[in-house]
């Protein structure tokens, strides 16, 4: 019997960056002792948006953090203040939806030529939020970035992560997905802001 491999977006990107990185992380089970500050900050933002709880977000940011020097401690204090400002701004601008499914997980067979199921591979992932509004489904994807410009959003049009989410959503029973809403936050000159960028999908 063929043992199926499950591939997520993170695993696919690791393989695209370096096949050895994918093998060590996902086949051998090796992982970094600690995450880079940018990754920890992104995880904290996602936790805050998922739970709408700033305290929960701060817990993620502070988990396992031990400054090695004063500069690292000061940078962490700035990250805490930025996190609070970003989430406060988001909660003020975007009230919660009545019908939504945060952190929606999926696991589905990989389709070959759009018809045949792969006997070896499956794809899986977790959508930040799946919202039902006005008879339509919206996929919401949260991003954190140091800079937002035209090239950044151009890359999202062909982003493999979004493509995978759309493919899953359209295989759901009674799927009504027609749009993707990407909410990106960035930090610039000490100011925090959110930018909402919906991209229509065409049948």
Backbone torsions as a table, in degrees:
resi	resn	phi	psi	omega
1	UNK	NA	132.5	-178.4
2	UNK	-75.5	127.7	177.9
3	UNK	-84.6	122.3	-175.7
4	UNK	-81.7	142.4	175.7
5	UNK	-102.1	135.8	177.1
6	UNK	-101.3	125.9	-179.1
7	UNK	-113.2	128.7	173.9
8	UNK	-104.1	172.9	177.0
9	UNK	-60.6	-42.8	-179.3
10	UNK	-61.8	-41.9	179.7
11	UNK	-67.1	-41.7	179.3
12	UNK	-62.5	-43.5	179.9
13	UNK	-67.2	-35.3	176.6
14	UNK	-62.5	-42.4	179.2
15	UNK	-66.1	-39.2	179.1
16	UNK	-65.6	-34.2	178.4
17	UNK	-72.9	-46.7	-177.9
18	UNK	-164.7	114.1	179.4
19	UNK	-55.5	-33.3	178.5
20	UNK	-66.7	-37.4	177.5
21	UNK	-61.3	-43.3	178.6
22	UNK	-63.1	-42.8	-178.0
23	UNK	-65.0	-44.5	-179.3
24	UNK	-66.9	-39.8	-175.9
25	UNK	-78.1	-46.2	-169.5
26	UNK	-103.1	-17.5	177.5
27	UNK	-103.0	-39.4	179.6
28	UNK	-92.4	-15.4	177.4
29	UNK	77.7	20.5	178.8
30	UNK	-86.3	143.5	-178.8
31	UNK	-143.9	153.8	177.5
32	UNK	-60.9	149.2	178.0
33	UNK	-64.1	-38.0	178.8
34	UNK	-144.1	153.0	179.6
35	UNK	-85.4	153.9	174.4
36	UNK	-65.2	152.5	-179.3
37	UNK	-52.8	-39.0	-178.4
38	UNK	-65.0	-38.8	178.7
39	UNK	-69.4	-40.2	178.4
40	UNK	-64.4	-38.6	178.5
41	UNK	-65.3	-43.3	178.9
42	UNK	-62.4	-41.0	177.9
43	UNK	-63.4	-38.1	179.7
44	UNK	-66.8	-41.5	177.4
45	UNK	-59.7	-46.7	-179.4
46	UNK	-61.5	-41.3	178.7
47	UNK	-63.5	-41.5	178.4
48	UNK	-64.1	-40.3	-179.9
49	UNK	-71.8	-35.5	179.4
50	UNK	-66.7	-43.3	-173.8
51	UNK	-98.6	-13.7	-171.6
52	UNK	53.5	44.4	-176.8
53	UNK	-137.8	111.1	-178.5
54	UNK	-67.2	-35.8	179.1
55	UNK	-61.3	-41.5	178.3
56	UNK	-63.8	-37.4	178.4
57	UNK	-66.1	-42.3	178.9
58	UNK	-64.9	-34.4	177.4
59	UNK	-61.0	-41.1	178.7
60	UNK	-66.7	-43.0	-178.9
61	UNK	-63.2	-37.7	-174.2
62	UNK	-91.0	-10.9	-175.5
63	UNK	-62.2	119.3	176.8
64	UNK	71.7	13.5	-179.1
65	UNK	-89.3	125.2	176.3
66	UNK	-135.2	107.1	-176.6
67	UNK	-64.3	139.3	178.6
68	UNK	-87.9	-21.5	178.9
69	UNK	-156.4	177.9	-176.2
70	UNK	-66.5	-36.2	-180.0
71	UNK	-62.2	-43.1	178.8
72	UNK	-65.4	-37.1	177.6
73	UNK	-65.7	-41.5	179.2
74	UNK	-65.2	-41.2	179.3
75	UNK	-64.1	-35.1	178.3
76	UNK	-69.5	-38.6	177.1
77	UNK	-61.3	-39.9	177.7
78	UNK	-64.9	-41.2	179.0
79	UNK	-62.6	-39.4	177.8
80	UNK	-62.2	-47.2	-179.6
81	UNK	-63.7	-39.1	179.1
82	UNK	-65.9	-42.6	178.9
83	UNK	-58.9	-46.4	-179.7
84	UNK	-63.0	-43.4	-179.2
85	UNK	-63.8	-42.8	179.9
86	UNK	-63.1	-46.8	-177.5
87	UNK	-69.7	-39.2	175.7
88	UNK	-58.4	-44.4	179.5
89	UNK	-63.4	-43.6	-179.4
90	UNK	-63.4	-47.8	-177.7
91	UNK	-62.5	-31.9	179.0
92	UNK	-72.9	-39.5	-174.7
93	UNK	-85.3	-30.7	-174.3
94	UNK	-125.0	95.6	177.7
95	UNK	-66.8	157.0	-178.4
96	UNK	-67.4	148.3	176.5
97	UNK	-85.8	146.8	-179.5
98	UNK	-68.8	-40.2	-177.8
99	UNK	-115.6	106.2	177.3
100	UNK	-157.7	160.0	-178.6
101	UNK	-128.3	88.8	179.9
102	UNK	-68.4	147.8	177.5
103	UNK	52.1	49.6	-179.2
104	UNK	-73.6	117.0	-178.4
105	UNK	-92.4	149.9	176.7
106	UNK	-144.6	156.2	177.8
107	UNK	-152.1	118.9	-173.6
108	UNK	-146.3	158.3	179.0
109	UNK	-69.8	148.0	173.5
110	UNK	-78.5	126.9	-178.1
111	UNK	-94.4	133.6	178.0
112	UNK	-102.8	127.2	-178.0
113	UNK	58.4	20.9	179.2
114	UNK	72.0	4.9	-175.1
115	UNK	-130.5	-47.6	-173.7
116	UNK	-94.6	140.7	176.6
117	UNK	-84.8	135.5	176.5
118	UNK	-66.3	138.7	177.8
119	UNK	-86.2	-8.0	-173.7
120	UNK	-117.6	-28.7	-171.7
121	UNK	-123.1	145.9	170.4
122	UNK	-126.5	159.5	175.0
123	UNK	-120.3	144.1	-177.5
124	UNK	-144.5	163.0	179.2
125	UNK	179.4	-171.7	-178.4
126	UNK	-143.9	117.9	-179.8
127	UNK	-83.5	135.2	-177.7
128	UNK	-57.3	-44.5	178.0
129	UNK	-161.1	140.6	175.6
130	UNK	-120.5	112.7	-171.2
131	UNK	-109.7	138.4	173.1
132	UNK	-107.5	121.1	-179.0
133	UNK	-150.5	131.1	177.2
134	UNK	54.0	40.4	176.9
135	UNK	75.0	12.8	-179.1
136	UNK	-130.3	156.0	175.3
137	UNK	-102.8	140.0	176.5
138	UNK	-123.9	131.3	170.8
139	UNK	-90.1	124.9	179.3
140	UNK	-108.7	126.4	179.2
141	UNK	-123.4	124.0	-179.8
142	UNK	-96.5	136.2	178.6
143	UNK	-130.9	145.0	170.8
144	UNK	-117.6	137.2	-177.2
145	UNK	-152.1	152.8	177.4
146	UNK	-80.7	-17.6	-177.5
147	UNK	-151.2	134.8	176.3
148	UNK	-117.8	120.7	176.6
149	UNK	-146.2	-175.8	-176.2
150	UNK	-61.3	-40.1	-178.4
151	UNK	-65.7	-33.4	178.8
152	UNK	-62.0	-47.7	-178.6
153	UNK	-73.5	-28.6	175.7
154	UNK	-62.0	-38.4	-179.8
155	UNK	-65.8	-29.4	-179.1
156	UNK	-68.7	-24.1	178.8
157	UNK	-62.1	-31.6	-177.4
158	UNK	-115.3	23.0	-178.1
159	UNK	-69.5	126.1	-177.4
160	UNK	-65.3	-30.9	179.4
161	UNK	-63.6	-49.4	179.8
162	UNK	-63.6	-41.5	179.5
163	UNK	-58.7	-42.3	179.2
164	UNK	-64.8	-40.6	179.9
165	UNK	-64.2	-42.3	-179.7
166	UNK	-63.5	-42.3	-178.8
167	UNK	-62.1	-42.9	177.2
168	UNK	-62.3	-48.1	-174.7
169	UNK	-62.2	-35.1	-178.7
170	UNK	-79.2	-8.5	174.2
171	UNK	-95.7	-2.5	177.3
172	UNK	-73.8	148.5	176.0
173	UNK	-59.4	135.9	177.7
174	UNK	57.6	33.7	-179.4
175	UNK	-63.0	137.2	179.7
176	UNK	-127.2	23.7	-177.4
177	UNK	-68.0	124.9	176.3
178	UNK	-131.8	-9.3	-176.4
179	UNK	-146.8	156.8	174.2
180	UNK	-124.0	131.6	176.9
181	UNK	-110.7	115.4	177.6
182	UNK	-102.7	121.8	178.9
183	UNK	-110.1	112.7	-175.8
184	UNK	-110.6	138.1	176.7
185	UNK	-117.8	147.3	179.0
186	UNK	-146.6	163.9	179.7
187	UNK	-119.3	129.1	-178.7
188	UNK	-144.8	121.0	177.6
189	UNK	52.1	41.3	176.6
190	UNK	79.6	0.5	-179.1
191	UNK	-105.5	145.1	-179.5
192	UNK	-115.0	140.6	179.7
193	UNK	-154.2	160.2	175.3
194	UNK	-117.5	144.9	175.9
195	UNK	-128.4	125.8	-179.3
196	UNK	-102.0	125.8	-175.9
197	UNK	-132.1	96.8	179.5
198	UNK	-82.4	138.2	177.6
199	UNK	-120.2	118.6	178.7
200	UNK	-71.0	148.1	175.1
201	UNK	-110.2	145.0	-178.6
202	UNK	-113.8	139.0	-177.2
203	UNK	-58.4	NA	NA
